[in-house]
Amino acid sequence: MTRAGPGRPRLTSPRRPGTTARAEILDAAAELFSTRGFATTSTRQIADAVGIRQASLYNHFATKNDILATLLDATIAPTVEFDESLDDSEPAAVLLCALTWFDAAQLCAGRWNLGALYMLPEVRSEPFEAFREGRLRLARRYRDLAAEVLGGGPLAGSDPRAELPFRLVESVIDIRADRQMDEQVIDAQLPEILATAALTVLGRPAEDVVDRARALVVGVADESLEAVLAQK
């Protein structure tokens, strides 16, 4: 991904959430890409939404693709980091439940439904290679854990059920789109429901692992996730 140099100091009061002009640009782009579409949104429109000149935007991002790549990377990076922090000595059912819970909460907590942009034709191009590789890595991790829950062995990974937990998590994207949930959080029960469903579809009861999985998620939750997890 091409990185532009540091931006110039702001001369106007911030219009959008974020402590820097870069963060404001990302928020404005996220809104416009999610509500108006990526192809029809220009860098000028993004700059106008922030209240800066188009030339100033280029001090932070060289291209519109770079903005989208940064936004998409941010939808999976926290989940990859969470997964890497997990102790593999935990039972696979606990790991899968916790990973699903965290990932679903992450997708629920985003201010804008950026997952809806995953299937854009542009995302197949080179600037988005890191995002595609990260998403594929997560899909494989889900499949590997699901295969362990299914009993392991040479046939477990090819069991069609092993693909379902990852797809359950990404159902958050369609749920948000159907309910027009941008700039809102979804009921906190949804991540837990999906986390237990990820085990149920594998034929594994979740009751004995839910508390441990919840503790792993809550133990690393930042403010955005806490806002989701605290909903009643």
C-alpha positions, -999 to 999 in steps of 0.1 A, spaced: 0 0 0 13 35 -9 17 58 21 16 95 18 36 119 39 23 135 71 -5 160 68 -4 197 75 -20 211 107 -58 216 106 -70 252 104 -107 244 111 -125 226 140 -130 189 135 -163 179 120 -161 142 125 -151 116 152 -113 111 155 -84 128 171 -65 134 139 -74 146 103 -64 111 91 -90 95 115 -117 120 103 -109 111 66 -113 74 74 -146 80 91 -160 102 63 -148 77 37 -164 48 56 -197 66 57 -196 76 20 -184 42 8 -210 24 29 -240 46 20 -232 60 -15 -209 33 -29 -172 32 -34 -171 38 -72 -194 68 -70 -175 85 -41 -147 109 -50 -118 120 -29 -132 155 -32 -165 144 -16 -145 128 12 -125 160 17 -156 181 17 -172 158 43 -142 164 66 -139 201 58 -104 200 43 -91 206 8 -87 177 -15 -49 184 -17 -48 180 21 -64 146 19 -35 135 -4 -11 143 24 -26 114 43 -36 90 15 -22 88 -20 -53 72 -36 -89 63 -28 -79 27 -30 -54 33 -1 -83 47 20 -104 17 14 -76 -7 20 -69 9 54 -106 7 63 -108 -30 53 -76 -39 70 -89 -24 102 -120 -47 102 -98 -79 105 -66 -68 122 -81 -67 157 -95 -103 153 -62 -116 139 -44 -100 169 -70 -115 193 -66 -150 177 -28 -147 180 -31 -139 217 -51 -170 225 -35 -199 243 -36 -229 221 -36 -251 251 -73 -242 255 -98 -267 241 -107 -261 205 -143 -255 214 -133 -227 237 -110 -211 211 -136 -213 184 -164 -199 207 -142 -170 218 -129 -162 183 -164 -162 169 -176 -140 198 -149 -115 194 -151 -113 157 -189 -109 156 -186 -82 183 -160 -64 163 -182 -64 132 -212 -52 153 -192 -24 169 -180 -7 138 -196 27 133 -202 19 96 -209 -15 80 -176 -19 62 -180 -56 58 -205 -48 30 -175 -37 10 -157 -70 11 -171 -82 -22 -164 -50 -42 -147 -59 -76 -119 -34 -67 -110 -55 -37 -96 -82 -60 -68 -59 -71 -32 -56 -58 -37 -28 -32 -60 -51 -12 -37 -82 -12 -29 -78 25 -66 -76 34 -75 -107 12 -46 -127 28 -57 -116 63 -93 -127 57 -82 -160 42 -60 -166 72 -90 -161 95 -112 -184 73 -85 -211 76 -82 -206 114 -120 -210 118 -119 -241 96 -90 -257 115 -107 -251 149 -140 -264 135 -122 -295 123 -108 -301 158 -142 -297 173 -155 -322 148 -130 -347 161 -100 -341 140 -87 -367 116 -81 -365 79 -118 -361 70 -128 -335 95 -113 -306 75 -133 -316 44 -166 -318 64 -189 -291 50 -198 -281 85 -162 -269 91 -169 -239 68 -200 -228 87 -186 -209 118 -167 -184 95 -199 -178 75 -220 -174 106 -197 -146 118 -199 -127 85 -237 -130 86 -234 -99 109 -227 -79 77 -260 -89 60 -279 -84 93 -266 -49 96 -273 -42 59 -309 -55 62 -316 -36 93 -298 -5 81 -278 -5 113 -250 20 102 -240 42 131 -257 20 156 -246 -12 175 -266 -44 172 -281 -60 203 -253 -75 224 -269 -109 223 -260 -114 187 -222 -121 191 -230 -146 219 -257 -162 198 -234 -166 169 -206 -179 191 -227 -206 205 -243 -213 171 -208 -219 157 -205 -249 181 -241 -260 176 -237 -264 139 -208 -287 146 -229 -308 169 -210 -296 200 -230 -283 230 -217 -248 241 -229 -246 276 -197 -258 293 -174 -234 273 -195 -202 272 -182 -187 304 -146 -193 295 -150 -179 260 -168 -148 274 -139 -143 299 -114 -144 270 -133 -118 250 -141 -94 279 -105 -97 290 -92 -79 259 -123 -58 250 -116 -21 241 -141 7 245 -159 0 212 -164 -37 220 -174 -29 256 -201 -7 242 -215 -38 223 -209 -63 251 -226 -40 277 -258 -37 257 -288 -54 272 
